[in-house]
Amino acid sequence: MSDSQHLVRGVDHVAYPTFDPAATVRFYRDTLGFPVVHSICAAGWGPDKHPDFIHFFFDIGNGDRLAFFYYFGLEPFAGGPQGDSYSRFDETVPVWFIRSRHLAIHVDSEEHLLDYRRRLDASDWPVEMQIQHETIESIYTHDPNGYMIEITRAMRPVTPQEDLDANLTIDALIDVVSGPAPSMDALLVRKAELIVQRANQWQRQHDTTTVPVS
């Protein structure tokens, strides 16, 4: 585990290319209600043969922004039949792998989640899935560029014990993927080994932080 001080304060912006800025604005500004908050018109920018472009930003809350690049005169790239404006995949690539790259946006309540479901279902981009998994509930759709967008709400707080479990899982994963045959079984065995190794340390920490009842 890193001891480096955590200095960042969230996402400034995430950026994607688009070949359809009009539909992108209709989706994010007009359907989801994310206001346009900044744009950059770049003419003659960059190295030779770099096209002129506009870089525009939507406010997605909490000071975070979602941005797009539109390059004038640039045609969509050829590729496989699956994917999005950024990556085109062959039909043999599993859809679950393609969808693993997505943007998730947080809302505070079930009421807000369902409000976004209503907006999307009334648009050209209806909700494709609504799923409860572990501590969150999410709705999913694809934006006009083919990017998967998730809107999610917490069903309950994540506990400190779950944070500890997450770190155990990741430490076990790092150990296992460096071996000859990574698998879920190997990960669970290594995680159990780490629990045994660290049990005494956790007990000592618990004992020193527990205040006796007088």
N, C-alpha and C positions, 0 to 999 in steps of 0.2 A: 504494500500500500504506500502511496506517495505521501511524503510529509510536506510537500510544497504548499505554500499558502494559496488559498482560493481567492483570486482577485477579480475575476470577471463578474459581470452583473447581467447575465442573460444574453439573448440573441440581439445583435444590432439589426442584421437582416439576413435572410436567405434569398439567394438569387437563382433564377432559371431563365433559359432562353424561351422565346415565344415566336411563332410564325403567324399568330393571329391575335394581335393586340386588342382589336375591337371586342372579340369574344371574351378575351381575358378580363377586360374592364367590365363587361356585362356580368361575368361570373362573380368576380371578387367585389366590385364596387356596388353594382346594381342589385345582385341577388343576395350576396352575403352581407352587404352593408359595410365593407371595409373602405374607409375613405382613402382617396389618393392624397399623399402627404408630401411627395417630393418627386421631382423628375430632373434628369440631366440630359441635355441635348448635346451630343458629342459629334462635331463635324471636323473632319481632318485629323482625327485622333489616332494615335498609335503608329505602328510601323506601316510601310508601304502596303497598299492594297487592302488596308483595314477599312471596312465599310463604315459609313456614318451610322450612328445608332442613337436610340433613346433608351434611357435606363429609368424606369418608373417604379414607384414604391407605394405599397398599401400599408396602412396602419392596422396591425392585427392585435393591438392591445398591449398593455404593460410596457409601452415603449419599444416594442418589437415591430419589425417591418418585414413584409414579403415583397420582393422586387423581381422585375423582369427586364430582360434585354430584348429589344426589337432591332434587328440589323436591316437597314434599307437595302433592298435588292438581293438579299440572301434567300435562296430557295431551300425548301426542306431537303434534308439529306436522304439519299436512298438507304435502304437497309431492309431488315426483316419486317414481317407483318405485325409484330407486337411492339409495345413500348410507347415512347412519348417523343416530344420534340427534341429531347436531349439524346436519347438512346433508342435505337431501333434494334430489336432482337429477332433472331431466327425463330421459326415456329417450334423448334425443339427445346427452347429454353422454357422451363416450367413457369407458369404464371405466378406461382407463389414466390418465386425468386424475384421476378420483375416487380411485384407489388411490395416487396420488402423495403424498397426505397420509396418513402412517402413522407409527407409533412403532416404532423399532428398538431392541432390547435386546441387549446384548453378553454373550456367554459366552466362556470361555477356551479351549475345546477342541472337537474334533469329537465326542469322547465325551459332553460335556455337551450339545452341540447335538442329538445323537441321543437323549439321554435325554429332552429336552423334546419331541422328535418322538414318542417312545413315549407320553408322558403325554397329548399332544394327540390322537393317533390313538385312544387308548382313551377319549376323552371325547366330548362332544357337539360339539366344535369341532376336527375332524381337520385335519391339515396339508393345505393346498390346493396349495402349490408348494414345491419344494426346488431352489434354484438356486445355482450357482457363478458369480460375476461378478467379474472382475478379481481383487481381493485378498481377497474374502470369500466365504463360503458361508452361505446363509440359508434358513430355513423361514418360511412365511407362513400365517396364518389370519386369520379375522375373529372378534372377541370378541362377546359377546352383544348389544352395542350397534351392531354393524356397523362398528366401527373396525378397520382392518387393523393387525395386529401382526406384526412381523418379529423373529425371534430369529436372531442372526448371530454368526459366529466368523471371526477373521482366519485366512487360509490362509498368510500370510507377513507380515512387517513391511513397512510402507510406508517407502520409502527417501527420503532428503533430495532426491534428484533428482526423485522423483515430487511432492514438495511444491513444488519449484520449477516443475515443469510445470503443477501445478494453478493456481499464481498467474499464470503466463503465460496459461493458458486463460481465467481469469476476467477478467484485464485486457483480453484480446482480445474477450471477450464483451461487456464494458461498452462498449467502443468500437463494436462492430458493432450492438448493439441501439439505439444512438442514431442510426444511419443509416437510410436510406430502405427497405432491403430486407434485414433480417436473415436469414441462412441459415448452414448448417453450412459451406458452401464459403467464404463471406465470413469466417467465424470462423477457419478454418484458414489463409486467406491473411493475415489480420491477425496471427495468432499467429506465422507465419513472419517477418513484418516485424518484430515485436517481438524475436524471437530474434536477427535480424541487428543490430538497434539496440543490443541489450544485450550482445552477444558480447564486445566489448572490455572492458566493465565487469566481466563475469564472469572474463575472463582475468586482469585486474589483481588481482581479489580472490583468485583461485587462486594467483597468483604470490606475493602477500604472505603467504599462509597456508601455503604449502608450505615445509617445512623441508628445506634441501639435505642430501643424504646425504654424510657426510665419509668 
